[in-house]
């Protein structure tokens, strides 16, 4: 994943995140890189502003803050923000939702997050939508300036699901916070 001039890559065999700075064609390891993870990583997602990196592992999804020069610091007191071992994930353009899917499960989840901290939004409710296939390959969200935002989910031979997504819907409690 490339953000500005910092590149993050997962190493599943070593259970690490490697971070590199690319300036004027020169590649340099970011201070502290590689970062050792507690379990095998599957996916990463960067918040649109670049301040937070989400790392999905076999143990769940961890939050890292991104410091000066791209250095990573484990947040949330080292705990997971979700126990899902997401195979693919992306933060929505408002930084209010972490949209993720687990391979082998026929569902997509939208986890409410706080844009200012990157942490789980305890006032919100995770949204789940059933999919017609469990062969999740990848997901993508339409850009911030989309008049009709969508989540696109590639499901291999199961086709591609195209799901309307409205991140600005904000209801709390038992009511939904997002409209699929």
N, C-alpha and C positions, 0 to 999 in steps of 0.2 A: 504494500500500500504506500503510495507516494503522497506526501502532503508538504506543500511548498518545496523546500529543498531537502527534506528528510524522508528516507525510505525505510519502511518497516517490513520485515519478512519473518514468517514463522518457520522454525525448524522442528518438524515433528519428531524426528529421530532423537534429537538432543533435548527436546522439550524446552525450547528457547525462543525468544524474540530477539532478532538482530536488528539494530538500528544504524543507519548510515546517513551521513551528510554528503550531499552532492553539490559542490560549489565550483564553478568554472571548469566543469569536467573532471574534477578531482573527487574521488570517493574516500571518505574518512569515517571510521567507526565513531559513533556517538559515545560520549562519556558514559561508562557503565555497561556498554553493550559488549557481548550479548547478555540478556536478562534471562535468568533461569526461572522456569515455571514449575509448579508443583505437579503438573500432569501434562499429557499430550495435548498440544493446541490444535484447533480445527479451523478457526476463522478469526479475523480481526475487522473492526469497524472504527472509523474515526468520526468524531463529532464534527459537523461542518465548520465550526470555528477553530478546530485544531487543538483545543485544550484538553481533550479527553480521548483515550483509546480504549476500546472494549476488546477483550481477548477471550474467546470461547475455548474452553478446554474440556477434557473428559469429566472434570469436577464441576464445571459450571462456567458462568461468564464473570470475568474479573474486570474491574475498572482501574485504569492507570491515568494519572495526570501527566500531561506533557509539559515539561519545563523548558527553560532556555536551551537552545541548541538541540532540542528533541529528546532530552533525557527523560526517562520514564520513572514514575514513582507509583507503587501500588497504593491504591486508595481504598476506602471503605474498610479501614482497619484490617485489610488483607482478606476480607470475606468476599464471597461471591454476591453479585446483585441478582443473580438468577441461577438456579441449579440446572437449567437446560444446557446440554452439551450441543449448542447450536452449530450446525454445519455451514450455515451462511447467515449473514446479518448485515444490517445497515442502519445508521441513524437517520431519521427523517430530517428534512431541511430546517425544521424549527428547533431541532435538538430536544424535542419533547417525547420522542418515542424511539426505542430500539426495536426494530422489526427483525425478527429472527425465525428460523425454521430448523428443525432437527431432522436429519436424514432418517428415513424409516418411519416417520410419523406423518400422517396425512393432515397436517395443520400448520398454520403460520400464526405467530404470536406477536403482539405489539406490547412491549413493556414500557410503562410510563416512566420517564426519567425527568429530572430537574435540569433544565438547560444551564443554570448557573453553577451547578456542582457536579453534574454528570451522574449523580446518585439516583437510586430508585426513588420514584415519587410515591411516597406512602399515602398520599391523598387520592391516588388514582387506582384504577383497576386494570390488570392485564387483560388484553382482549385476545381472543383466540377464534380463528376461523378455520373450519374444516376445508380440506382440499380434496379434489377428486383422485389424487394419487399420492403415494408416500415416497416416491423416488425423487426427492428434492435435490436439485443440482445447484441452483443459484437463485438469488433474488436481487432485484434492483428497484429503486424508487424513482419516480419521475422527478425532474428538477424543481427547485423552490419556486420558480416563476410559472409553473404549470397552472392553468386555470382549472383543470380537472386532474388532481393528482391520482396516481395509480401505483400499486405494487405489482411488479411482474415476477412470477415465480416459474422458473424452468423446472419441469418434472420429468426430464428424459423422455421415454416413450409415452409418458402420460400427458405430454403436451405442455403448454404454457398457460398458467392461470393469470388472468388480468383482473385485478381487484381494485375498485375505487377506494381511496384512502383520504380521509379528511382529518388532518392533524389538529386543526384549529378548534374542533368540537371539544369543549371542556365542561364535562359534567362530573360530579363527584358522587361518592357513595355507590349504591347499587346500580345507578344509571350508567350507561356506557360513556366513555370518554372519547371514543373514536367511532366513526361510522365506516364500516367496510363496504 
